[in-house]
Amino acid sequence: MEKLLNEQIVGQIRQAFAGISNPVQILFFGSRENCEYCDETEKLVREISEIDERVNLSIHDLNDDAALATQYRVDKAPVIVIAGRDGDKVIDLGIQFSGIPSGYEFSTLINDILFASKRDSGLGTATREFLKSLTKPLHLQVFVTPT
Amino acid sequence: MIHAEAVDAMEFPELTQRFSVQGVPQTVINSGQGIVVGAYPEQQLLAEIQSALSH
């Protein structure tokens, strides 16, 4: 089957992944129902994880793995959860991409993976202090389009 | 505690409709407690989040 990522892009990603410091876990959630882009998104994350062994991938189904989906606050498909990994332990960082990261959003996904690896948001002190002081969950949904 | 989600607006029309997304990026705070239209620098986005959480 033809690859989604050509050699040139794979080379660029490999170069970006050279900066990975800690292993990363990607959790893909697909669905057999009403999911136009699930197959393509799964294929995409499979190809990405094949580029670097420190980028681990697990494939899940929204319905079959409902408990895990709930744990990671996944309520639709396709969803790519980008988590940290320490040995066999998966570290939930609260980062997810809902939908297929195509076009411009593809680099967002690659950057998310690098952020997860560094375990550093790059945020300023004031933001960090505020976020640390939160006593209730904060859900931020950033709507984007691929172009 | 913090759940950061990027949502492809084209793929989830029921969500974009629910939050009246007309341009991107649009940030929805706690399912509508606050809405920030456009790309904001970190400090301003922080102020918007703080303001949304205060009501």
Backbone of each chain as ProteinMPNN parsed JSONL, in Angstrom:
{"seq_chain_A": "MEKLLNEQIVGQIRQAFAGISNPVQILFFGSRENCEYCDETEKLVREISEIDERVNLSIHDLNDDAALATQYRVDKAPVIVIAGRDGDKVIDLGIQFSGIPSGYEFSTLINDILFASKRDSGLGTATREFLKSLTKPLHLQVFVTPT", "coords_chain_A": {"N_chain_A": [[0.834, -1.199, 0.0], [0.431, 2.245, -0.72], [2.45, 4.766, 0.769], [1.617, 7.391, 3.062], [3.335, 9.358, 3.818], [5.988, 10.816, 2.168], [9.444, 10.098, 1.212], [11.017, 12.346, 1.613], [9.622, 13.862, 3.531], [9.581, 12.041, 5.621], [12.312, 12.039, 6.186], [12.612, 14.654, 7.152], [11.035, 14.559, 9.445], [12.398, 12.624, 10.863], [14.699, 13.992, 11.416], [13.695, 16.04, 13.055], [12.814, 14.466, 15.17], [15.191, 13.696, 16.228], [15.702, 15.343, 18.275], [14.328, 14.301, 20.402], [13.942, 13.7, 23.819], [12.769, 12.252, 25.968], [10.944, 9.154, 25.865], [7.871, 8.827, 23.984], [4.348, 8.336, 24.072], [1.881, 7.494, 21.839], [-1.573, 7.433, 21.67], [-3.958, 6.118, 19.727], [-7.302, 6.642, 18.894], [-9.863, 5.165, 17.249], [-12.872, 4.56, 15.322], [-15.438, 2.345, 14.258], [-17.713, 3.29, 13.309], [-19.297, 5.827, 11.434], [-16.91, 7.283, 10.695], [-15.069, 9.062, 8.828], [-12.376, 9.713, 8.472], [-10.861, 7.976, 9.988], [-9.353, 5.629, 9.213], [-7.325, 6.693, 7.602], [-6.07, 8.444, 9.366], [-5.149, 6.672, 11.282], [-3.322, 5.263, 9.758], [-1.517, 7.28, 9.237], [-0.473, 7.903, 11.847], [0.703, 5.477, 12.362], [2.728, 5.404, 10.444], [4.244, 7.574, 11.338], [5.091, 6.707, 13.868], [6.723, 4.658, 13.159], [9.027, 5.864, 12.374], [10.708, 6.569, 14.459], [11.928, 4.771, 17.168], [11.44, 5.59, 19.703], [9.047, 6.74, 19.693], [6.192, 5.548, 20.617], [3.319, 3.548, 19.847], [-0.111, 2.925, 20.393], [-3.099, 1.31, 19.43], [-6.509, 1.967, 19.535], [-10.055, 1.401, 20.06], [-12.844, 3.473, 20.075], [-15.273, 2.524, 21.141], [-14.834, -0.204, 21.869], [-12.739, 0.082, 23.65], [-13.741, 1.631, 25.749], [-13.414, 2.389, 28.452], [-10.76, 3.188, 28.641], [-10.807, 5.257, 26.814], [-12.483, 7.06, 28.145], [-10.881, 7.564, 30.357], [-8.871, 9.044, 29.169], [-10.309, 11.182, 28.329], [-11.53, 11.045, 25.833], [-13.927, 11.47, 23.418], [-14.72, 11.24, 20.85], [-13.946, 10.393, 17.403], [-11.592, 10.409, 14.672], [-9.105, 10.392, 17.292], [-6.019, 11.56, 18.464], [-4.016, 10.918, 21.069], [-1.42, 12.421, 22.798], [1.048, 11.374, 24.749], [3.334, 11.083, 27.557], [6.032, 8.793, 28.219], [7.346, 6.523, 30.502], [9.443, 4.105, 31.013], [7.413, 1.346, 31.302], [5.298, 2.795, 31.878], [2.625, 5.0, 31.126], [2.356, 8.427, 30.743], [-0.065, 10.693, 31.325], [-0.52, 13.625, 29.681], [-2.48, 15.302, 29.039], [-2.866, 16.114, 26.425], [-4.297, 16.305, 23.25], [-5.172, 15.574, 19.833], [-7.861, 16.121, 17.848], [-9.275, 14.688, 15.124], [-8.066, 14.516, 11.71], [-4.687, 15.264, 11.368], [-3.904, 17.057, 8.975], [-2.307, 18.788, 6.223], [-1.297, 21.994, 7.19], [-1.621, 21.444, 9.852], [-0.249, 19.182, 10.354], [2.376, 19.667, 11.132], [1.85, 20.703, 13.595], [1.154, 18.437, 15.024], [3.587, 17.032, 15.002], [5.131, 18.832, 16.462], [3.748, 18.735, 18.886], [4.41, 16.174, 19.683], [7.11, 16.51, 20.148], [7.036, 18.384, 22.243], [5.807, 16.81, 24.196], [7.779, 14.975, 24.562], [9.869, 16.497, 25.62], [8.671, 17.242, 27.9], [8.022, 19.773, 28.576], [6.272, 22.692, 28.486], [7.026, 25.131, 27.588], [5.912, 27.428, 28.464], [5.467, 30.668, 30.082], [6.448, 31.985, 33.356], [4.32, 33.252, 34.8], [2.034, 32.138, 33.64], [2.425, 29.447, 34.235], [2.311, 29.502, 37.042], [-0.328, 30.295, 37.441], [-1.726, 28.143, 36.256], [-0.93, 26.08, 37.894], [-2.25, 26.771, 40.174], [-4.851, 26.091, 39.751], [-7.961, 24.715, 40.748], [-10.006, 23.403, 39.703], [-10.807, 21.304, 36.876], [-9.513, 22.29, 33.687], [-10.537, 22.777, 30.455], [-9.408, 23.195, 27.29], [-10.271, 23.869, 24.043], [-9.018, 24.116, 20.952], [-10.022, 25.214, 17.974], [-9.222, 24.378, 14.704], [-8.223, 24.614, 11.233], [-7.075, 22.69, 8.433], [-5.822, 24.231, 6.431]], "CA_chain_A": [[0.0, 0.0, 0.0], [1.227, 3.472, -0.832], [2.654, 5.486, 2.019], [1.106, 8.76, 3.105], [4.474, 10.266, 3.963], [7.062, 10.483, 1.23], [10.776, 9.968, 1.811], [11.527, 13.654, 2.029], [8.959, 14.22, 4.785], [10.089, 11.115, 6.643], [13.638, 12.544, 6.528], [12.454, 15.861, 7.974], [10.516, 14.145, 10.759], [13.497, 11.921, 11.549], [15.594, 15.048, 11.889], [13.015, 16.676, 14.19], [12.766, 13.491, 16.262], [16.53, 13.562, 16.814], [15.649, 16.135, 19.499], [13.521, 13.64, 21.435], [14.723, 13.374, 25.013], [12.08, 11.154, 26.659], [10.02, 8.438, 24.986], [6.523, 9.361, 23.86], [3.319, 7.336, 23.759], [0.716, 7.983, 21.099], [-2.74, 6.559, 21.753], [-4.899, 6.441, 18.659], [-8.664, 6.144, 19.086], [-10.674, 5.176, 16.043], [-14.213, 4.024, 15.487], [-15.913, 1.702, 13.031], [-18.954, 3.957, 12.893], [-19.301, 7.24, 11.045], [-15.613, 7.923, 10.849], [-14.533, 9.196, 7.477], [-10.915, 9.847, 8.417], [-10.183, 7.11, 10.967], [-8.354, 4.753, 8.603], [-6.198, 7.494, 7.129], [-5.374, 8.971, 10.543], [-4.422, 5.537, 11.87], [-2.186, 4.995, 8.87], [-0.577, 8.377, 9.441], [0.257, 7.753, 13.113], [1.548, 4.277, 12.225], [3.943, 5.791, 9.702], [5.054, 8.46, 12.191], [5.729, 5.954, 14.959], [7.764, 3.794, 12.568], [10.227, 6.654, 12.078], [11.615, 6.587, 15.618], [11.468, 3.748, 18.122], [11.032, 6.228, 20.96], [7.649, 7.15, 19.527], [5.413, 4.32, 20.739], [1.938, 3.72, 19.391], [-1.121, 1.907, 20.663], [-4.307, 1.537, 18.637], [-7.697, 1.654, 20.337], [-11.364, 1.693, 19.48], [-13.636, 4.32, 20.975], [-16.306, 1.733, 21.82], [-14.258, -1.406, 22.49], [-11.867, 0.5, 24.755], [-14.476, 2.78, 26.294], [-12.868, 2.816, 29.746], [-9.516, 3.913, 28.353], [-11.214, 6.505, 26.161], [-12.968, 7.936, 29.217], [-9.712, 7.949, 31.155], [-8.137, 10.086, 28.44], [-11.307, 12.184, 27.947], [-11.753, 10.958, 24.392], [-15.356, 11.231, 23.185], [-14.985, 11.23, 19.411], [-12.891, 9.717, 16.639], [-10.348, 9.923, 15.277], [-8.392, 11.234, 18.254], [-4.637, 11.179, 18.741], [-3.571, 11.393, 22.382], [0.038, 12.437, 22.86], [1.378, 11.21, 26.162], [4.717, 10.756, 27.853], [6.218, 7.394, 28.577], [8.482, 6.294, 31.383], [9.466, 2.643, 31.112], [6.142, 0.821, 30.807], [4.245, 3.689, 32.378], [2.186, 6.078, 30.249], [2.1, 9.639, 31.519], [-1.106, 11.509, 30.69], [-0.155, 15.047, 29.696], [-3.678, 16.077, 28.707], [-2.753, 16.683, 25.077], [-4.878, 15.488, 22.192], [-5.542, 16.158, 18.552], [-9.094, 15.487, 17.388], [-9.385, 14.812, 13.673], [-6.834, 14.161, 10.995], [-3.778, 16.413, 11.281], [-3.41, 17.163, 7.605], [-1.837, 20.119, 5.844], [-0.529, 22.792, 8.146], [-1.748, 20.872, 11.199], [0.66, 18.061, 10.515], [3.534, 20.113, 11.919], [1.363, 20.847, 14.977], [1.252, 17.11, 15.636], [5.006, 16.733, 15.219], [5.566, 19.674, 17.579], [3.136, 18.177, 20.099], [5.21, 15.006, 20.059], [8.372, 17.013, 20.711], [6.702, 18.965, 23.551], [5.551, 15.698, 25.115], [9.066, 14.36, 24.844], [10.64, 17.393, 26.488], [7.86, 17.454, 29.113], [8.128, 21.196, 28.886], [5.313, 23.413, 27.653], [7.628, 26.359, 27.089], [5.124, 28.57, 28.943], [6.11, 31.595, 31.001], [6.269, 31.78, 34.801], [2.993, 33.688, 35.255], [1.073, 31.141, 33.165], [2.645, 28.224, 35.009], [1.823, 29.72, 38.412], [-1.783, 30.281, 37.388], [-2.204, 26.786, 35.958], [-0.667, 25.273, 39.104], [-3.192, 27.17, 41.221], [-6.206, 25.659, 39.404], [-8.544, 23.699, 41.628], [-10.989, 22.667, 38.892], [-10.252, 20.99, 35.554], [-9.611, 23.298, 32.628], [-10.553, 22.154, 29.136], [-9.227, 24.156, 26.201], [-10.415, 23.286, 22.712], [-8.614, 25.068, 19.919], [-10.523, 24.792, 16.664], [-8.277, 24.706, 13.639], [-8.476, 23.985, 9.93], [-5.789, 22.256, 7.903], [-5.155, 25.138, 5.493]], "C_chain_A": [[0.875, 1.257, 0.0], [1.289, 4.202, 0.506], [2.04, 6.892, 1.927], [2.253, 9.76, 3.135], [5.568, 9.867, 2.978], [8.428, 10.533, 1.925], [11.319, 11.277, 2.356], [10.927, 14.062, 3.387], [9.445, 13.327, 5.927], [11.462, 11.58, 7.132], [13.56, 13.753, 7.447], [11.971, 15.506, 9.38], [11.623, 13.462, 11.565], [14.466, 12.929, 12.164], [15.0, 15.745, 13.133], [13.029, 15.75, 15.403], [14.138, 13.237, 16.886], [16.572, 14.326, 18.139], [14.823, 15.509, 20.616], [14.394, 13.282, 22.629], [14.102, 12.223, 25.81], [11.142, 10.454, 25.685], [8.605, 9.019, 25.053], [5.563, 8.211, 23.567], [2.175, 8.015, 23.013], [-0.396, 6.959, 21.267], [-3.709, 7.01, 20.66], [-6.256, 5.829, 18.985], [-9.439, 6.293, 17.781], [-12.07, 4.644, 16.358], [-14.649, 3.409, 14.171], [-17.132, 2.424, 12.469], [-18.718, 5.424, 12.546], [-17.954, 7.921, 11.185], [-14.896, 7.953, 9.509], [-13.001, 9.126, 7.455], [-10.15, 8.931, 9.363], [-9.059, 6.282, 10.346], [-7.102, 5.529, 8.204], [-5.384, 8.03, 8.31], [-4.559, 7.869, 11.215], [-3.168, 5.232, 11.059], [-1.082, 6.042, 9.092], [0.221, 8.197, 10.742], [1.141, 6.496, 13.103], [2.862, 4.639, 11.52], [4.844, 6.688, 10.54], [5.804, 7.649, 13.25], [6.829, 5.034, 14.437], [9.078, 4.538, 12.355], [11.232, 6.605, 13.229], [11.079, 5.64, 16.693], [11.043, 4.343, 19.468], [9.613, 6.784, 20.893], [6.8, 5.878, 19.473], [3.963, 4.594, 20.338], [1.061, 2.584, 19.884], [-2.412, 2.315, 19.967], [-5.527, 1.088, 19.446], [-8.965, 1.982, 19.564], [-12.213, 2.403, 20.524], [-14.655, 3.508, 21.787], [-15.725, 0.521, 22.555], [-13.4, -1.06, 23.704], [-12.456, 1.727, 25.453], [-13.876, 3.303, 27.604], [-11.6, 3.652, 29.543], [-9.828, 5.27, 27.706], [-11.678, 7.51, 27.214], [-11.806, 8.455, 30.051], [-8.935, 9.092, 30.504], [-9.073, 11.164, 27.876], [-11.522, 12.226, 26.438], [-13.221, 10.611, 24.154], [-15.722, 11.254, 21.703], [-13.844, 10.502, 18.711], [-12.783, 10.349, 15.258], [-9.763, 10.931, 16.272], [-6.994, 10.661, 18.457], [-4.269, 11.772, 20.094], [-2.05, 11.32, 22.392], [0.438, 12.454, 24.319], [2.878, 10.97, 26.32], [4.824, 9.273, 28.166], [7.491, 7.248, 29.396], [8.535, 4.798, 31.657], [8.186, 2.097, 30.51], [4.982, 1.745, 31.152], [3.933, 4.799, 31.371], [1.819, 7.283, 31.111], [1.127, 10.535, 30.764], [-0.731, 12.98, 30.823], [-1.341, 15.932, 29.315], [-3.661, 16.689, 27.321], [-3.416, 15.756, 24.06], [-5.18, 16.287, 20.938], [-6.771, 15.409, 18.051], [-9.267, 15.756, 15.901], [-8.074, 14.436, 13.026], [-5.929, 15.386, 10.911], [-3.155, 16.515, 9.9], [-2.938, 18.589, 7.338], [-0.975, 20.758, 6.912], [-0.531, 22.155, 9.534], [-0.822, 19.683, 11.429], [1.872, 18.458, 11.364], [3.134, 20.369, 13.377], [1.511, 19.515, 15.713], [2.708, 16.759, 15.957], [5.544, 17.56, 16.394], [4.989, 19.195, 18.905], [3.959, 16.998, 20.612], [6.519, 15.468, 20.715], [8.152, 17.65, 22.089], [6.541, 17.856, 24.592], [6.859, 15.036, 25.516], [9.892, 15.195, 25.818], [9.976, 17.556, 27.849], [7.981, 18.896, 29.565], [7.226, 21.955, 27.92], [5.926, 24.653, 27.023], [6.892, 27.606, 27.564], [5.892, 29.412, 29.962], [5.73, 31.338, 32.451], [4.849, 32.115, 35.262], [1.934, 32.658, 34.868], [1.193, 29.865, 33.994], [2.071, 28.341, 36.417], [0.306, 29.646, 38.446], [-2.308, 28.856, 37.205], [-2.011, 25.863, 37.158], [-1.724, 25.533, 40.17], [-4.615, 26.686, 40.937], [-6.707, 24.575, 40.357], [-9.612, 22.888, 40.9], [-10.366, 22.389, 37.532], [-10.483, 22.118, 34.543], [-9.511, 22.589, 31.282], [-10.466, 23.243, 28.079], [-9.352, 23.422, 24.879], [-10.067, 24.356, 21.683], [-9.066, 24.528, 18.567], [-9.587, 25.293, 15.581], [-8.778, 24.125, 12.317], [-7.127, 23.698, 9.291], [-5.103, 23.261, 6.987], [-4.974, 26.526, 6.088]], "O_chain_A": [[1.922, 1.305, 0.646], [0.318, 4.246, 1.261], [1.963, 7.485, 0.852], [2.17, 10.849, 2.568], [6.015, 8.72, 2.962], [8.539, 10.957, 3.075], [11.977, 11.324, 3.394], [11.636, 14.543, 4.271], [9.687, 13.79, 7.042], [11.754, 11.53, 8.327], [14.332, 13.874, 8.398], [12.432, 16.071, 10.372], [11.771, 13.683, 12.767], [14.975, 12.743, 13.269], [15.697, 15.999, 14.115], [13.232, 16.2, 16.53], [14.234, 12.631, 17.953], [17.37, 14.006, 19.02], [14.638, 16.123, 21.666], [15.441, 12.649, 22.485], [14.811, 11.329, 26.272], [10.603, 11.089, 24.778], [8.208, 9.62, 26.052], [5.921, 7.24, 22.901], [1.583, 8.981, 23.496], [-0.194, 5.767, 21.038], [-4.208, 8.135, 20.675], [-6.351, 4.646, 19.312], [-9.64, 7.4, 17.281], [-12.393, 4.326, 17.502], [-14.28, 3.888, 13.099], [-17.534, 2.209, 11.326], [-18.035, 6.153, 13.265], [-17.865, 9.019, 11.735], [-14.215, 7.005, 9.118], [-12.408, 8.554, 6.54], [-8.94, 9.079, 9.531], [-7.95, 6.234, 10.877], [-5.977, 5.087, 8.436], [-4.155, 8.064, 8.258], [-3.433, 8.094, 11.658], [-2.098, 4.977, 11.61], [0.107, 5.726, 9.127], [1.445, 8.324, 10.742], [2.188, 6.455, 13.749], [3.947, 4.237, 11.94], [6.068, 6.581, 10.467], [6.989, 7.872, 13.498], [7.75, 4.673, 15.17], [10.125, 3.915, 12.175], [12.443, 6.6, 13.012], [9.91, 5.714, 17.072], [10.376, 3.686, 20.267], [9.055, 7.235, 21.894], [6.699, 5.222, 18.437], [3.458, 5.708, 20.472], [1.443, 1.417, 19.805], [-2.771, 3.491, 19.919], [-5.566, -0.026, 19.97], [-8.958, 2.719, 18.578], [-12.289, 1.994, 21.683], [-14.869, 3.772, 22.97], [-16.072, 0.252, 23.705], [-13.342, -1.822, 24.669], [-11.767, 2.714, 25.708], [-13.836, 4.512, 27.835], [-11.403, 4.68, 30.19], [-9.199, 6.283, 28.012], [-11.299, 8.68, 27.168], [-11.754, 9.633, 30.404], [-8.415, 9.98, 31.18], [-8.662, 11.965, 27.037], [-11.674, 13.294, 25.845], [-13.705, 9.584, 24.629], [-16.901, 11.284, 21.349], [-12.895, 10.052, 19.352], [-13.796, 10.79, 14.715], [-9.906, 12.143, 16.116], [-6.81, 9.452, 18.6], [-4.217, 12.992, 20.246], [-1.463, 10.296, 22.043], [0.197, 13.426, 25.034], [3.588, 10.694, 25.353], [3.817, 8.591, 28.355], [8.552, 7.765, 29.044], [7.749, 4.284, 32.452], [7.894, 2.347, 29.341], [3.838, 1.506, 30.765], [4.832, 5.447, 30.835], [1.068, 7.167, 32.079], [1.451, 11.068, 29.703], [-0.636, 13.513, 31.929], [-1.224, 17.157, 29.274], [-4.358, 17.67, 27.064], [-3.124, 14.56, 24.02], [-5.41, 17.496, 20.978], [-6.722, 14.195, 17.852], [-9.39, 16.904, 15.474], [-7.102, 14.087, 13.696], [-6.357, 16.438, 10.435], [-2.014, 16.105, 9.689], [-3.156, 19.485, 8.154], [-0.056, 20.146, 7.457], [0.424, 22.301, 10.296], [-0.637, 19.237, 12.561], [2.335, 17.686, 12.203], [3.962, 20.267, 14.282], [1.935, 19.47, 16.868], [3.017, 16.258, 17.038], [6.313, 17.06, 17.215], [5.666, 19.243, 19.932], [4.174, 16.847, 21.815], [6.97, 14.891, 21.704], [8.972, 17.484, 22.992], [7.058, 17.943, 25.706], [7.029, 14.595, 26.653], [10.532, 14.662, 26.724], [10.615, 17.951, 28.824], [8.035, 19.199, 30.757], [7.388, 21.876, 26.702], [5.406, 25.17, 26.034], [7.201, 28.714, 27.126], [6.828, 28.942, 30.609], [4.81, 30.573, 32.739], [4.245, 31.358, 36.021], [1.047, 32.342, 35.661], [0.19, 29.279, 34.401], [1.433, 27.418, 36.923], [-0.283, 29.032, 39.336], [-3.219, 28.423, 37.911], [-2.826, 24.975, 37.407], [-2.058, 24.653, 40.963], [-5.498, 26.846, 41.78], [-5.978, 23.651, 40.719], [-10.068, 21.85, 41.38], [-9.5, 23.137, 37.078], [-11.511, 22.795, 34.558], [-8.534, 21.894, 31.002], [-11.34, 24.104, 27.985], [-8.624, 22.463, 24.623], [-10.751, 25.373, 21.57], [-8.557, 23.517, 18.083], [-9.212, 26.465, 15.544], [-9.649, 23.254, 12.297], [-6.145, 24.384, 9.574], [-3.894, 23.155, 6.78], [-4.429, 27.413, 5.432]]}, "seq_chain_B": "MIHAEAVDAMEFPELTQRFSVQGVPQTVINSGQGIVVGAYPEQQLLAEIQSALSH", "coords_chain_B": {"N_chain_B": [[-5.461, 17.706, 35.19], [-5.452, 19.798, 33.37], [-6.69, 19.932, 30.145], [-5.809, 19.901, 26.951], [-6.842, 20.445, 23.749], [-6.701, 20.084, 20.297], [-8.878, 20.719, 17.683], [-10.057, 19.571, 14.645], [-11.841, 21.628, 12.746], [-13.404, 21.134, 10.478], [-14.045, 18.469, 10.534], [-15.67, 17.929, 12.668], [-18.488, 18.943, 12.639], [-20.737, 19.284, 14.278], [-19.713, 20.17, 16.663], [-18.411, 22.545, 15.914], [-20.569, 23.99, 15.178], [-22.008, 24.103, 17.553], [-20.364, 25.729, 19.081], [-20.322, 27.958, 17.589], [-18.233, 28.363, 15.647], [-16.589, 30.361, 13.447], [-14.302, 31.356, 12.419], [-10.816, 30.503, 12.39], [-7.813, 30.401, 14.419], [-10.048, 29.289, 17.008], [-10.605, 29.385, 20.409], [-12.132, 27.407, 22.775], [-13.222, 27.57, 26.003], [-13.668, 25.397, 28.663], [-16.025, 24.061, 27.511], [-17.58, 26.241, 26.558], [-17.666, 28.16, 28.549], [-15.991, 30.207, 28.182], [-14.98, 31.994, 25.249], [-12.513, 32.446, 22.854], [-11.653, 34.24, 20.14], [-9.473, 34.012, 17.48], [-5.847, 34.247, 17.241], [-4.007, 34.576, 20.117], [-1.418, 36.24, 21.95], [0.538, 34.608, 24.514], [0.258, 35.847, 27.143], [-2.082, 37.395, 26.898], [-3.954, 35.465, 26.234], [-3.915, 33.994, 28.548], [-5.011, 35.908, 30.291], [-7.584, 36.022, 29.215], [-8.497, 33.45, 29.761], [-8.434, 33.458, 32.541], [-10.324, 35.431, 33.028], [-12.611, 34.205, 31.949], [-12.902, 32.037, 33.675], [-13.544, 33.291, 35.974], [-16.173, 34.05, 35.886]], "CA_chain_B": [[-6.2, 18.929, 35.509], [-5.59, 20.6, 32.158], [-6.913, 19.112, 28.959], [-5.611, 20.766, 25.79], [-7.305, 19.687, 22.598], [-6.837, 20.734, 18.993], [-10.015, 20.095, 17.006], [-10.217, 19.911, 13.232], [-13.18, 22.226, 12.659], [-14.159, 20.575, 9.356], [-14.432, 17.082, 10.766], [-16.644, 17.803, 13.751], [-19.4, 20.071, 12.399], [-21.675, 19.518, 15.386], [-18.976, 20.961, 17.663], [-18.168, 23.896, 15.401], [-21.871, 24.647, 15.207], [-22.35, 24.325, 18.96], [-19.569, 26.849, 19.611], [-20.372, 29.007, 16.562], [-16.896, 28.622, 15.102], [-16.652, 30.914, 12.107], [-12.926, 31.555, 11.989], [-9.85, 29.76, 13.198], [-8.177, 29.525, 15.533], [-10.975, 29.72, 18.057], [-10.384, 28.593, 21.609], [-13.314, 27.271, 23.618], [-12.812, 27.264, 27.379], [-14.65, 24.609, 29.414], [-17.256, 23.861, 26.741], [-18.367, 27.448, 26.328], [-17.549, 29.128, 29.647], [-15.346, 31.345, 27.532], [-14.604, 31.764, 23.846], [-11.499, 33.388, 22.396], [-11.555, 34.16, 18.685], [-8.208, 34.5, 16.958], [-4.616, 33.813, 17.905], [-3.579, 35.549, 21.123], [-0.149, 35.955, 22.62], [0.339, 33.848, 25.752], [-0.221, 36.649, 28.277], [-3.472, 37.788, 26.675], [-4.772, 34.252, 26.306], [-3.997, 33.708, 29.984], [-5.972, 36.858, 30.854], [-8.914, 35.603, 28.747], [-8.863, 32.233, 30.506], [-8.703, 33.885, 33.924], [-11.59, 36.158, 33.016], [-13.681, 33.227, 31.717], [-13.067, 31.19, 34.863], [-14.007, 34.089, 37.114], [-17.638, 34.086, 35.95]], "C_chain_B": [[-6.445, 19.778, 34.258], [-5.671, 19.685, 30.936], [-6.856, 20.032, 27.75], [-5.893, 19.973, 24.525], [-7.326, 20.566, 21.345], [-7.951, 19.996, 18.262], [-10.056, 20.542, 15.554], [-11.665, 20.346, 13.02], [-14.033, 21.585, 11.561], [-14.742, 19.208, 9.688], [-15.505, 16.908, 11.824], [-17.636, 18.964, 13.69], [-20.362, 20.333, 13.557], [-21.02, 20.359, 16.485], [-18.774, 22.396, 17.184], [-19.471, 24.69, 15.409], [-22.238, 25.033, 16.64], [-21.618, 25.554, 19.511], [-19.437, 27.988, 18.586], [-18.99, 29.379, 16.021], [-17.032, 29.134, 13.67], [-15.265, 31.188, 11.54], [-12.011, 30.744, 12.882], [-8.574, 30.577, 13.353], [-9.261, 30.138, 16.426], [-10.796, 28.79, 19.239], [-11.641, 28.597, 22.465], [-12.858, 26.789, 24.995], [-13.956, 26.563, 28.102], [-16.014, 24.549, 28.731], [-18.156, 25.085, 26.672], [-18.35, 28.475, 27.449], [-16.863, 30.404, 29.136], [-15.005, 30.994, 26.101], [-13.621, 32.856, 23.42], [-11.337, 33.206, 20.89], [-10.239, 34.776, 18.229], [-7.027, 33.979, 17.757], [-4.153, 34.909, 18.846], [-2.185, 35.21, 21.615], [-0.441, 35.327, 23.991], [-0.294, 34.663, 26.881], [-1.686, 37.023, 28.137], [-4.408, 36.598, 26.746], [-4.975, 33.872, 27.778], [-5.044, 34.604, 30.634], [-7.405, 36.472, 30.463], [-9.399, 34.376, 29.525], [-9.236, 32.602, 31.943], [-10.05, 34.578, 34.012], [-12.768, 35.189, 32.843], [-13.962, 32.408, 32.973], [-13.644, 31.971, 36.042], [-15.528, 34.295, 37.078], [-18.268, 32.743, 35.705]], "O_chain_B": [[-7.501, 20.393, 34.107], [-4.841, 18.799, 30.733], [-7.752, 20.85, 27.546], [-5.256, 18.952, 24.265], [-7.901, 21.655, 21.346], [-7.957, 18.766, 18.23], [-10.086, 21.738, 15.262], [-12.59, 19.537, 13.104], [-15.254, 21.501, 11.698], [-15.802, 18.835, 9.185], [-16.173, 15.876, 11.88], [-17.64, 19.845, 14.549], [-20.757, 21.476, 13.791], [-21.682, 21.156, 17.15], [-18.942, 23.345, 17.95], [-19.474, 25.903, 15.62], [-22.714, 26.138, 16.9], [-22.173, 26.32, 20.3], [-18.568, 28.853, 18.699], [-18.631, 30.554, 15.949], [-17.528, 28.427, 12.793], [-15.082, 31.245, 10.324], [-12.383, 30.35, 13.987], [-8.275, 31.389, 12.478], [-9.358, 31.357, 16.564], [-10.83, 27.568, 19.098], [-12.152, 29.655, 22.834], [-12.205, 25.754, 25.131], [-15.076, 27.072, 28.149], [-17.028, 24.941, 29.31], [-19.379, 24.957, 26.726], [-18.951, 29.542, 27.323], [-17.13, 31.511, 29.603], [-14.768, 29.831, 25.778], [-13.88, 34.045, 23.609], [-10.932, 32.14, 20.426], [-9.933, 35.923, 18.554], [-7.187, 33.355, 18.806], [-3.93, 36.043, 18.423], [-1.811, 34.04, 21.692], [-1.525, 35.497, 24.548], [-1.264, 34.225, 27.501], [-2.446, 36.983, 29.105], [-5.523, 36.705, 27.256], [-6.068, 33.482, 28.188], [-5.865, 34.14, 31.425], [-8.325, 36.578, 31.274], [-10.569, 34.287, 29.897], [-10.229, 32.116, 32.484], [-10.822, 34.349, 34.943], [-13.797, 35.332, 33.504], [-15.116, 32.122, 33.294], [-14.167, 31.385, 36.99], [-16.125, 34.665, 38.09], [-19.493, 32.622, 35.727]]}, "name": "protein", "num_of_chains": 2, "seq": "MEKLLNEQIVGQIRQAFAGISNPVQILFFGSRENCEYCDETEKLVREISEIDERVNLSIHDLNDDAALATQYRVDKAPVIVIAGRDGDKVIDLGIQFSGIPSGYEFSTLINDILFASKRDSGLGTATREFLKSLTKPLHLQVFVTPTMIHAEAVDAMEFPELTQRFSVQGVPQTVINSGQGIVVGAYPEQQLLAEIQSALSH"}
